[in-house]
Amino acid sequence: MNKIKKFSITFCTLLLTLTVMAQNNQNTQNTNNQQADFVPGQVLIKLKESAKAQKTSLSTQMKATTLKNHPKLGVELWEINQADSKETTLELVEQLNNNPDVEYAEPNYLWYVDEGIEPNDPYFPQLWGLHNTGQDGGTPDADIDAPEAYCVPVATSEVVVGIIDTGIDYTHEDLAENIWQNLGEDADGDGQVLIKSGNTWIFDPGDENGIDDDGNGYVDDFVGWDFVYNDNDPMDLQSHGTHC
């Protein structure tokens, strides 16, 4: 029997799920236990735009040598000869941050990546595409290295990822609070178009007015649009699109 596959589009913010976040918190605590390790004698420094001409005199004053330049960021890595210990380095960083010509200065911190963090989701071992141990007779490590990626610090909710698939379960416990919401359709002005009613996530009744409030051609497109059935419900009905 032929089945019509439903394709829809929605958005979710690029955040780790709560289960992974909890384990990342533990990883952060481990980093704190390392007492923010950094390279003695090295400082990352950015001068204020109005003080770029002062770079030579300041580096000479600090007896600093430029090891690396990041022109797009306006940041340089300096090696300061007189800083031969971590304590001295921190003192010089404080001195630089008190300089009116300096936007900011900080030590050259060291980051340590462990072997990876696995979510406590009981179905995670089935997702060989994320972490392949050969569990289905495949090639170990033929995957996207998801556990290793989970170790990389991510602290932004401003990145929006578009999902073009058979839909997405925007009410899923790991996704609902991270789903992008189109506040251009927030008719009642309460700052949300997807709300929790009891144990269920629903579209805010105060926003369902049948009007294209944001003028983009789609009526009440609160979290995306279903381009097959041409409606505002991009729910995943094929059990495939909820891999965000």
Sequence and secondary structure as in RCSB ss.txt:
>XXXX:A:sequence
MNKIKKFSITFCTLLLTLTVMAQNNQNTQNTNNQQADFVPGQVLIKLKESAKAQKTSLSTQMKATTLKNHPKLGV
ELWEINQADSKETTLELVEQLNNNPDVEYAEPNYLWYVDEGIEPNDPYFPQLWGLHNTGQDGGTPDADIDAPEAY
CVPVATSEVVVGIIDTGIDYTHEDLAENIWQNLGEDADGDGQVLIKSGNTWIFDPGDENGIDDDGNGYVDDFVGW
DFVYNDNDPMDLQSHGTHC
>XXXX:A:secstr
       EEEEEES   HHHHHHHHHHHHHHHHTT  EEEEEEEEEE GGGGGGHHHHHHHTTEEEEEEETTTTE
EEEEETT  SHHHHHHHHHHHHTSTTEEEEEEEE     S      TTGGG TTTS SSTTS  TT S  HHHHT
TS    S  EEEEEES   TTSTTTGGGB   GGG TT SS SEEEETTEEEE GGG  SS TT SS TT SSEE
ETTTTBS    SSS S   
